[in-house]
């Protein structure tokens, strides 16, 4: 006789599997039985579908849990972003100088200081100045850091509200007959004997016993009066199914027993049991209470491979107790719970199992389903929201105060220990104002050049070039008004710097283009007619350029003649006459310019640069 591996021979012609092994029908091999998982219990109420949260309209709670398994994910992400921001600000401050205010690094540091929205009103009292609003770079860095910390903690708080927004409160109260009569459920009991047997081995599934044996309340009745029963062959073994529709649970203990016997070439043996008990209320069919699990040995036994067989019954004990869910429209469900497994006769050694298989007295497996309905008490369940409006606002305020307070403390410590940080706001504003003043001064130079004169003063403040169209003329005037006009004129001329890059048209073009001064509008309308008008002024001013005096010829005193002296005197006379004419022309030009400037100042007096 040849048996499969992990098998043994009994009665010299038959094969069976060793203890803990079960026959696999497809390939007729013995495989080791392992449990299919731990005990599983469900209360029957899915609370995620009972309450809605605003975030669930956009995000599913289940999909959210796949990415965020706990609050630690939010806290770790917040810590990473916070450290990244602080390191960025520190590196930027350490490696990037302020410069003249035109670099990208200065603009970046300036905008960081503008982010100071939490600590911008702080001012040191020892300065003895009026409390004013200031925005510092370190204040901007710490201000954004406080907001990053607050947003991260707020996200963790929202996760806690979504996942753990309510607690389930259980209240136990004594029951009475009218209350128990309202618990009408559809119940089903499925017990699978894991073995190579079939329903042909089944015997004795016909009666139900109520009450404890030996007591006055003990009685028996046909099983069909309480539930419908059947046996179904499955790949794991025969499954005993008991169904009761709209049944009221028994007020006492109930026993349902059955057993399997030996058949030719199919002995009665099993390696474990699998159970599944469910209860459902027809008024709320989507809610289901169940308990399921797998048993491979006794509840108090060590882990070892065994095979059940013999006269002592295997008892599966379950408890049923009523529950009222006040938070689910007064749902009434009977909750089944696995209580205990009392193993019957079993064998763990191959020779012992072989001897039992050859004995007719051990040729059965006795199984008893023990059901105890705990009818003395009813469990009332309600949900209590642990996050009310007041508690949420208090938590939110606490997070904000913590985020602001910790960085305010760091800010005070930094500025207290490093006095250089106290006036960094004025330093950055001074650099920025200087840059803006320089930019505006360039615009002002162009405006003055196109508005009041074609003069092109040298970029070096006081040096005058002979090629320039306007010279420096000193006018002596008596009286206070004359001195005032002279001071205004000199201050105006000395405060003007003209760009060398301005291209002026030639003198020939000026004579052929008559232009009216009224056509000049403003700084931005530098048209061709404006240039021509200004160059005409330059052309008039060039007429005042003085020629050099007559050259002196060195002669021998013995060779000097009267005619030569007469010629030299004639040249000096002509030069003095020319100087007189030039002086009169210069005086006329100065009077015209002063008159014109007075008229312009009356019509529209431009503000002088400060």
C-alpha positions as CSV (number, residue, x, y, z in Angstrom):
1,X,0.0,0.0,0.0
2,X,1.5,3.3,-1.1
3,X,0.2,6.5,0.7
4,X,1.0,10.1,-0.1
5,X,3.7,12.0,1.7
6,X,2.8,12.9,5.3
7,X,0.3,10.1,5.3
8,X,-0.1,6.9,7.3
9,X,-1.6,3.5,6.7
10,X,-4.4,2.0,8.8
11,X,-6.2,-1.3,8.5
12,X,-3.4,-2.4,6.1
13,X,-5.3,-1.1,3.0
14,X,-6.4,2.5,3.8
15,X,-4.5,5.8,4.0
16,X,-5.0,8.8,6.2
17,X,-3.1,12.0,6.9
18,X,-0.9,12.6,9.9
19,X,-2.1,14.8,12.8
20,X,-2.5,18.4,11.6
21,X,-2.5,17.4,7.9
22,X,-5.6,17.4,5.7
23,X,-6.1,15.7,2.4
24,X,-6.1,17.9,-0.7
25,X,-8.6,16.3,-3.1
26,X,-7.2,17.6,-6.4
27,X,-3.9,15.9,-6.2
28,X,-4.6,13.5,-3.3
29,X,-1.8,14.9,-1.1
30,X,-1.7,15.7,2.6
31,X,-1.0,19.4,3.3
32,X,-0.4,21.0,6.7
33,X,-3.4,23.0,7.9
34,X,-2.7,26.6,8.9
35,X,-5.1,29.1,10.3
36,X,-6.7,31.6,7.9
37,X,-6.3,34.6,10.1
38,X,-7.1,35.9,13.5
39,X,-10.5,36.3,15.0
40,X,-12.5,39.1,13.3
41,X,-15.4,41.0,14.9
42,X,-17.5,43.8,13.4
43,X,-20.0,45.9,15.3
44,X,-22.1,46.3,12.2
45,X,-22.0,50.1,12.0
46,X,-19.7,52.0,9.6
47,X,-19.4,55.4,11.2
48,X,-17.6,57.0,8.2
49,X,-21.0,56.9,6.4
50,X,-23.0,58.4,9.2
51,X,-21.4,61.8,9.6
52,X,-20.2,64.1,6.8
53,X,-17.4,66.5,7.0
54,X,-16.8,69.4,4.7
55,X,-13.5,68.0,3.5
56,X,-15.1,64.7,2.5
57,X,-16.9,66.5,-0.3
58,X,-13.5,66.8,-2.0
59,X,-11.4,64.1,-0.4
60,X,-12.3,60.6,0.5
61,X,-11.3,59.7,4.0
62,X,-10.1,56.3,2.9
63,X,-7.9,57.7,0.2
64,X,-6.6,60.3,2.6
65,X,-5.6,57.6,5.1
66,X,-3.6,55.8,2.4
67,X,-1.3,58.9,2.1
68,X,-1.5,60.1,5.7
69,X,-1.5,57.2,8.2
70,X,-1.1,59.4,11.2
71,X,-0.5,62.9,12.4
72,X,3.2,62.2,12.4
73,X,3.2,62.7,8.6
74,X,1.9,66.2,8.9
75,X,4.3,67.0,11.7
76,X,7.3,65.7,9.8
77,X,6.4,67.6,6.7
78,X,5.9,70.8,8.7
79,X,9.3,70.3,10.4
80,X,11.0,69.8,7.0
81,X,9.5,72.9,5.4
82,X,10.2,75.0,8.5
83,X,13.9,74.0,8.6
84,X,14.2,74.5,4.9
85,X,12.9,78.0,5.1
86,X,15.1,79.0,8.1
87,X,18.2,77.5,6.4
88,X,17.4,79.4,3.2
89,X,17.1,82.7,5.1
90,X,20.3,82.1,7.1
91,X,22.3,81.3,3.9
92,X,20.9,84.2,2.1
93,X,21.8,86.6,4.9
94,X,25.2,85.2,5.3
95,X,26.4,84.9,1.7
96,X,24.5,87.7,-0.1
97,X,25.6,91.3,0.8
98,X,23.2,94.3,0.6
99,X,25.4,96.2,-1.9
100,X,24.0,99.3,-3.5
101,X,20.4,98.1,-3.6
102,X,20.3,97.0,-7.2
103,X,21.3,93.4,-7.0
104,X,18.8,90.5,-7.0
105,X,20.0,89.4,-3.6
106,X,19.1,92.8,-2.1
107,X,15.7,92.6,-3.6
108,X,15.2,89.1,-2.2
109,X,16.2,90.1,1.3
110,X,14.0,93.2,1.0
111,X,10.9,91.2,0.2
112,X,11.7,88.8,3.0
113,X,11.6,91.9,5.3
114,X,8.3,92.9,3.8
115,X,6.9,89.5,4.9
116,X,7.2,90.6,8.5
117,X,3.5,90.6,9.3
118,X,3.6,89.3,12.9
119,X,6.4,91.3,14.6
120,X,6.5,94.5,12.5
121,X,5.3,96.8,15.4
122,X,8.0,95.8,17.8
123,X,10.4,98.6,18.8
124,X,13.1,98.8,21.4
125,X,12.2,101.1,24.3
126,X,15.8,102.1,25.1
127,X,15.9,103.9,21.8
128,X,13.6,106.5,23.3
129,X,11.8,106.9,20.1
130,X,8.1,106.9,19.2
131,X,6.8,103.3,18.7
132,X,6.7,102.9,14.9
133,X,6.0,100.1,12.5
134,X,9.2,98.5,11.2
135,X,9.8,95.4,9.1
136,X,13.1,93.6,9.6
137,X,14.6,90.8,7.7
138,X,14.9,88.5,10.8
139,X,11.3,89.5,11.6
140,X,10.1,88.5,8.1
141,X,12.0,85.1,8.4
142,X,10.5,84.3,11.8
143,X,7.1,85.6,10.8
144,X,6.9,83.2,7.8
145,X,8.3,80.4,10.0
146,X,5.5,81.0,12.5
147,X,2.9,80.8,9.7
148,X,4.5,77.6,8.4
149,X,4.3,76.0,11.9
150,X,0.7,77.2,12.4
151,X,-0.4,75.8,9.0
152,X,1.3,72.4,9.7
153,X,-0.3,72.1,13.2
154,X,-3.6,73.2,11.8
155,X,-3.5,70.4,9.1
156,X,-2.7,67.9,11.9
157,X,-5.7,69.2,13.8
158,X,-8.0,68.8,10.8
159,X,-6.7,65.2,10.3
160,X,-7.6,64.5,13.9
161,X,-11.0,66.0,13.5
162,X,-11.7,64.0,10.4
163,X,-10.4,60.7,11.7
164,X,-11.3,61.0,15.4
165,X,-14.0,63.5,15.6
166,X,-16.3,61.4,17.7
167,X,-16.2,58.9,20.5
168,X,-18.5,56.0,21.0
169,X,-20.2,56.0,24.4
170,X,-21.6,52.8,25.8
171,X,-24.3,52.7,28.5
172,X,-25.5,49.4,30.0
173,X,-29.0,49.2,31.5
174,X,-31.1,46.4,32.8
175,X,-33.5,44.9,30.3
176,X,-37.1,43.8,30.5
177,X,-39.4,41.7,28.4
178,X,-40.9,44.5,26.2
179,X,-37.4,45.7,25.3
180,X,-36.2,42.3,24.3
181,X,-39.3,41.7,22.2
182,X,-38.2,44.5,19.9
183,X,-34.9,42.8,18.9
184,X,-36.0,41.0,15.8
185,X,-33.1,40.2,13.5
186,X,-32.2,37.8,10.7
187,X,-29.5,35.5,12.0
188,X,-27.2,33.0,10.4
189,X,-24.7,30.5,11.8
190,X,-22.2,28.8,9.6
191,X,-19.8,26.2,11.1
192,X,-17.3,24.5,8.7
193,X,-15.5,21.4,9.8
194,X,-12.2,21.5,8.0
195,X,-11.5,18.0,6.8
196,X,-11.8,15.7,3.9
197,X,-15.3,14.6,5.0
198,X,-18.6,15.4,3.2
199,X,-22.2,15.9,4.3
200,X,-22.6,12.1,3.9
201,X,-20.7,11.7,7.2
202,X,-23.2,14.0,9.0
203,X,-25.6,12.6,11.6
204,X,-27.8,14.0,14.5
205,X,-28.6,17.5,13.3
206,X,-32.3,17.5,14.3
207,X,-32.9,18.9,17.8
208,X,-32.1,21.9,19.9
209,X,-31.7,21.9,23.7
210,X,-32.7,24.9,25.8
211,X,-31.5,25.6,29.3
212,X,-28.8,24.0,31.3
213,X,-28.9,20.2,31.6
214,X,-30.4,19.1,34.9
215,X,-32.2,22.3,35.6
216,X,-35.9,22.7,35.7
217,X,-35.9,24.9,32.6
218,X,-34.1,22.3,30.5
219,X,-36.1,21.1,27.5
220,X,-35.5,20.1,23.9
221,X,-37.4,20.8,20.7
222,X,-37.1,20.1,17.0
223,X,-34.5,22.4,15.3
224,X,-36.9,23.2,12.5
225,X,-39.2,25.1,14.9
226,X,-36.4,27.6,15.5
227,X,-34.3,27.8,12.3
228,X,-33.8,26.3,8.9
229,X,-30.7,24.1,8.7
230,X,-28.7,22.6,5.9
231,X,-25.3,21.1,5.1
232,X,-23.2,22.2,2.1
233,X,-20.0,20.6,0.8
234,X,-17.2,23.1,0.3
235,X,-13.5,22.8,-0.6
236,X,-12.6,23.1,3.1
237,X,-15.2,20.5,4.3
238,X,-18.9,20.2,5.2
239,X,-20.5,23.5,6.3
240,X,-23.5,23.4,8.7
241,X,-25.8,26.4,8.1
242,X,-28.5,27.6,10.5
243,X,-30.8,30.4,9.4
244,X,-33.5,32.3,11.3
245,X,-35.5,35.1,9.7
246,X,-37.3,37.6,11.9
247,X,-36.5,35.5,14.9
248,X,-36.5,36.6,18.5
249,X,-33.5,35.3,20.3
250,X,-34.0,32.7,23.0
251,X,-34.0,34.0,26.6
252,X,-31.7,31.2,27.8
253,X,-28.9,29.0,26.7
254,X,-29.3,26.9,23.6
255,X,-27.4,23.8,22.4
256,X,-27.3,22.5,18.9
257,X,-25.3,19.2,18.4
258,X,-24.3,17.1,15.4
259,X,-21.6,14.5,14.7
260,X,-19.8,12.9,11.8
261,X,-19.2,9.2,11.5
262,X,-16.7,6.9,9.6
263,X,-17.6,5.8,6.1
264,X,-15.6,3.4,4.0
265,X,-12.4,5.0,2.8
266,X,-13.5,8.3,4.5
267,X,-12.8,8.3,8.2
268,X,-14.3,10.9,10.6
269,X,-11.5,13.3,11.4
270,X,-10.9,17.0,11.3
271,X,-8.0,19.5,11.8
272,X,-10.0,22.6,12.7
273,X,-13.2,24.6,12.6
274,X,-14.2,27.8,10.8
275,X,-17.2,29.8,12.0
276,X,-19.1,32.8,10.7
277,X,-22.1,34.2,12.7
278,X,-24.1,37.2,11.4
279,X,-27.1,39.3,12.5
280,X,-29.0,41.9,10.4
281,X,-31.9,44.2,11.0
282,X,-34.2,44.4,8.0
283,X,-35.1,48.0,8.7
284,X,-31.4,48.8,8.2
285,X,-30.1,46.2,5.9
286,X,-26.8,47.9,5.2
287,X,-25.7,47.4,8.8
288,X,-24.4,43.9,9.7
289,X,-23.0,42.5,13.0
290,X,-20.8,39.4,12.6
291,X,-18.0,37.4,14.1
292,X,-15.8,35.1,12.2
293,X,-12.6,33.1,12.8
294,X,-10.7,29.9,12.5
295,X,-9.9,27.3,15.3
296,X,-7.1,24.8,15.0
297,X,-6.6,23.8,18.6
298,X,-7.9,24.5,22.1
299,X,-8.1,28.0,23.4
300,X,-5.5,27.3,26.1
301,X,-3.3,24.9,24.2
302,X,0.2,25.5,22.9
303,X,0.7,25.7,19.1
304,X,0.9,22.1,17.8
305,X,-0.5,20.0,15.0
306,X,-3.5,17.9,16.1
307,X,-6.4,16.0,14.5
308,X,-9.8,16.0,16.2
309,X,-11.5,12.5,16.5
310,X,-13.2,10.7,19.3
311,X,-16.2,10.6,21.7
312,X,-15.6,13.8,23.6
313,X,-17.5,16.7,21.9
314,X,-15.9,19.9,20.6
315,X,-17.8,22.8,22.0
316,X,-17.9,26.2,20.3
317,X,-19.3,28.8,22.7
318,X,-20.8,32.1,21.5
319,X,-22.5,34.9,23.3
320,X,-25.3,37.1,21.9
321,X,-26.1,40.5,23.5
322,X,-28.6,43.2,22.3
323,X,-27.4,46.6,21.3
324,X,-29.3,49.8,20.6
325,X,-27.6,52.4,18.4
326,X,-29.2,55.7,19.3
327,X,-26.8,57.4,16.8
328,X,-28.1,55.3,13.9
329,X,-31.8,55.9,13.9
330,X,-32.4,53.7,17.0
331,X,-30.9,50.7,15.2
332,X,-31.3,47.4,17.2
333,X,-28.8,44.7,16.5
334,X,-27.8,41.5,18.2
335,X,-24.1,41.3,18.4
336,X,-22.5,37.8,18.3
337,X,-19.2,37.3,20.0
338,X,-16.9,34.3,20.2
339,X,-16.5,33.3,23.8
340,X,-14.5,30.0,24.0
341,X,-13.6,26.8,22.3
342,X,-13.4,23.6,24.3
343,X,-11.7,21.0,22.2
344,X,-12.9,17.4,22.4
345,X,-10.9,14.2,21.7
346,X,-7.8,14.9,19.5
347,X,-4.5,13.2,18.7
348,X,-1.1,14.8,18.1
349,X,1.0,11.6,17.6
350,X,0.8,9.5,14.4
351,X,0.7,6.2,16.2
352,X,-2.1,7.3,18.4
353,X,-4.1,8.6,15.5
354,X,-3.4,5.3,13.6
355,X,-4.7,3.3,16.6
356,X,-7.9,5.5,16.8
357,X,-8.6,5.0,13.1
358,X,-8.5,1.3,13.5
359,X,-10.9,1.4,16.5
360,X,-14.7,1.5,15.8
361,X,-15.4,3.2,19.2
362,X,-13.6,6.4,18.1
363,X,-15.2,6.6,14.7
364,X,-17.0,9.9,15.1
365,X,-16.5,13.7,15.6
366,X,-19.0,15.2,18.0
367,X,-19.6,19.0,17.7
368,X,-21.8,21.2,19.8
369,X,-22.8,24.8,19.2
370,X,-23.3,26.7,22.5
371,X,-25.3,29.9,22.2
372,X,-25.9,32.1,25.3
373,X,-28.2,35.1,24.9
374,X,-27.2,37.7,27.5
375,X,-30.7,39.0,28.0
376,X,-30.2,40.6,31.4
377,X,-28.7,43.9,30.1
378,X,-29.0,46.0,27.0
379,X,-26.0,48.0,25.7
380,X,-27.0,51.5,24.5
381,X,-24.5,53.2,22.1
382,X,-24.4,56.8,21.3
383,X,-21.8,59.1,19.6
384,X,-20.4,62.1,21.3
385,X,-18.5,64.8,19.4
386,X,-15.3,65.6,21.1
387,X,-14.7,68.6,18.9
388,X,-17.3,71.3,19.5
389,X,-17.3,74.8,18.2
390,X,-15.8,76.2,21.4
391,X,-13.2,73.4,21.6
392,X,-12.2,73.9,18.0
393,X,-11.7,77.6,18.4
394,X,-9.8,77.2,21.6
395,X,-7.5,74.6,19.9
396,X,-7.1,76.9,16.9
397,X,-6.2,79.9,19.1
398,X,-3.8,77.7,21.1
399,X,-2.0,76.6,18.0
400,X,-1.7,80.2,16.7
401,X,-0.5,81.5,20.1
402,X,2.1,78.8,20.3
403,X,3.3,79.4,16.8
404,X,3.7,83.1,17.3
405,X,5.0,82.9,20.8
406,X,7.9,80.6,20.2
407,X,9.3,82.7,17.3
408,X,8.6,86.0,19.1
409,X,10.8,84.6,21.9
410,X,13.5,83.7,19.4
411,X,13.3,87.2,17.8
412,X,13.6,89.0,21.1
413,X,16.6,86.9,22.1
414,X,18.4,87.5,18.8
415,X,17.8,91.2,18.9
416,X,18.7,91.5,22.6
417,X,22.0,89.7,22.1
418,X,22.9,91.1,18.7
419,X,22.4,94.9,18.7
420,X,23.2,95.1,15.0
421,X,19.9,93.5,14.3
422,X,17.9,96.3,15.9
423,X,18.6,98.9,13.2
424,X,18.8,96.6,10.1
425,X,15.4,97.9,8.9
426,X,16.8,101.5,8.8
427,X,19.9,100.3,7.0
428,X,18.0,98.5,4.3
429,X,15.5,101.4,3.9
430,X,18.5,103.9,3.6
431,X,20.1,101.8,0.8
432,X,16.8,101.5,-1.0
433,X,16.0,105.2,-0.7
434,X,19.4,106.1,-1.9
435,X,18.9,103.9,-5.0
436,X,15.5,105.4,-5.7
437,X,16.9,108.9,-5.3
438,X,19.6,108.1,-7.8
439,X,17.1,106.8,-10.2
440,X,14.9,109.8,-9.8
441,X,17.9,112.1,-10.1
442,X,18.7,110.7,-13.5
443,X,15.1,111.4,-14.6
444,X,15.3,114.9,-13.1
445,X,18.6,115.7,-15.0
446,X,16.9,114.7,-18.3
447,X,13.9,116.8,-17.4
448,X,15.9,119.9,-16.7
449,X,18.0,119.4,-19.8
450,X,15.0,119.2,-22.0
451,X,13.1,122.0,-20.2
452,X,15.4,124.8,-19.1
453,X,18.4,124.6,-21.3
454,X,20.7,122.8,-23.8
455,X,23.6,123.1,-21.4
456,X,25.7,119.9,-21.1
457,X,27.7,120.3,-17.9
458,X,30.5,117.9,-17.4
459,X,29.8,114.7,-15.4
460,X,32.6,115.9,-13.1
461,X,30.6,118.3,-11.0
462,X,32.5,121.6,-11.4
463,X,34.7,121.3,-14.5
464,X,33.7,123.3,-17.5
465,X,34.6,122.2,-21.0
466,X,35.4,124.8,-23.7
467,X,33.4,123.0,-26.2
468,X,30.1,123.3,-24.2
469,X,27.5,125.7,-25.5
470,X,27.0,127.5,-22.2
471,X,29.7,129.3,-20.3
472,X,29.8,130.4,-16.7
473,X,29.0,134.1,-16.5
474,X,29.3,136.1,-13.3
475,X,26.9,139.0,-13.1
476,X,27.3,141.7,-10.5
477,X,24.1,143.1,-9.3
478,X,23.5,145.7,-6.6
479,X,20.7,145.4,-4.1
480,X,19.0,142.5,-2.4
481,X,16.9,141.5,-5.4
482,X,20.0,141.3,-7.6
483,X,21.8,139.1,-5.1
484,X,18.7,136.9,-4.8
485,X,18.4,136.5,-8.6
486,X,22.2,135.8,-8.8
487,X,21.9,133.1,-6.0
488,X,19.0,131.5,-7.7
489,X,20.7,131.4,-11.0
490,X,24.0,130.1,-9.7
491,X,22.3,127.4,-7.5
492,X,20.2,126.4,-10.5
493,X,23.2,126.1,-12.8
494,X,25.5,124.5,-10.3
495,X,22.9,121.8,-9.4
496,X,22.4,120.7,-12.9
497,X,24.4,117.7,-14.4
498,X,23.8,116.8,-18.0
499,X,24.4,113.4,-19.6
500,X,27.2,113.1,-22.1
501,X,25.1,110.7,-24.1
502,X,22.7,113.3,-25.3
503,X,23.2,113.9,-29.0
504,X,22.4,117.5,-30.1
505,X,21.9,118.4,-33.7
506,X,24.4,120.5,-35.6
507,X,24.4,124.2,-36.0
508,X,23.6,124.0,-39.7
509,X,20.4,122.1,-38.9
510,X,19.4,124.8,-36.4
511,X,19.3,127.5,-38.9
512,X,17.0,125.7,-41.2
513,X,14.4,124.6,-38.6
514,X,12.5,127.4,-36.9
515,X,10.8,126.0,-33.7
516,X,8.4,127.5,-31.3
517,X,9.2,127.1,-27.6
518,X,5.6,126.4,-26.7
519,X,5.8,123.0,-28.5
520,X,8.0,121.6,-25.7
521,X,5.7,119.6,-23.3
522,X,7.6,117.6,-20.7
523,X,10.4,115.3,-19.9
524,X,9.1,112.4,-21.9
525,X,8.3,114.3,-25.1
526,X,11.9,115.0,-26.2
527,X,10.9,115.7,-29.8
528,X,13.1,116.9,-32.6
529,X,11.7,120.4,-32.4
530,X,12.7,120.6,-28.7
531,X,16.3,119.8,-29.6
532,X,16.3,122.4,-32.4
533,X,15.0,125.1,-30.0
534,X,17.6,124.3,-27.4
535,X,20.4,124.3,-30.0
536,X,19.4,127.7,-31.2
537,X,20.0,128.9,-27.7
538,X,23.4,127.3,-27.8
539,X,24.1,129.0,-31.1
540,X,23.3,132.4,-29.7
541,X,25.5,131.8,-26.7
542,X,28.4,130.8,-28.9
543,X,28.4,134.4,-30.1
544,X,29.6,135.5,-26.7
545,X,32.8,133.5,-26.8
546,X,35.8,135.9,-26.5
547,X,38.7,135.6,-29.0
548,X,42.3,135.5,-27.5
549,X,44.0,138.9,-27.1
550,X,46.6,140.1,-29.8
551,X,49.9,138.4,-29.6
552,X,53.0,140.3,-28.5
553,X,55.9,140.3,-30.8
554,X,59.4,140.4,-29.2
555,X,61.6,143.1,-30.9
556,X,64.9,144.6,-30.3
557,X,64.5,148.0,-28.6
558,X,66.9,149.5,-31.1
559,X,64.8,148.3,-34.0
560,X,61.4,149.6,-32.7
561,X,59.7,152.1,-35.0
562,X,56.9,154.5,-34.4
563,X,54.8,152.8,-37.0
564,X,55.0,149.5,-35.2
565,X,53.9,151.1,-31.9
566,X,51.0,152.7,-33.7
567,X,49.9,149.3,-35.2
568,X,50.0,147.7,-31.8
569,X,47.9,150.4,-30.2
570,X,45.4,150.1,-33.1
571,X,45.1,146.4,-32.4
572,X,44.5,147.0,-28.7
573,X,41.9,149.6,-29.4
574,X,40.1,147.3,-31.8
575,X,40.3,144.5,-29.2
576,X,38.8,146.7,-26.5
577,X,36.0,147.8,-28.8
578,X,35.2,144.1,-29.5
579,X,35.2,143.4,-25.7
580,X,32.8,146.3,-25.1
581,X,30.4,144.9,-27.8
582,X,30.7,141.4,-26.3
583,X,30.0,142.7,-22.8
584,X,26.9,144.6,-24.0
585,X,25.7,141.4,-25.8
586,X,26.3,139.3,-22.7
587,X,24.4,141.7,-20.5
588,X,21.4,141.7,-22.9
589,X,21.5,137.9,-23.0
590,X,21.6,137.6,-19.2
591,X,18.7,140.0,-18.9
592,X,16.6,138.0,-21.4
593,X,17.4,134.8,-19.6
594,X,16.5,136.2,-16.2
595,X,13.3,137.7,-17.5
596,X,12.3,134.4,-19.2
597,X,13.1,132.4,-16.0
598,X,10.9,134.8,-13.9
599,X,8.0,134.3,-16.4
600,X,8.4,130.6,-16.3
601,X,8.5,130.5,-12.5
602,X,5.3,132.4,-12.3
603,X,3.5,130.2,-14.7
604,X,4.7,126.8,-13.4
605,X,7.4,126.8,-10.7
606,X,9.1,123.3,-10.8
607,X,10.2,121.9,-7.5
608,X,14.0,121.9,-7.1
609,X,15.7,118.5,-6.2
610,X,16.4,117.9,-2.6
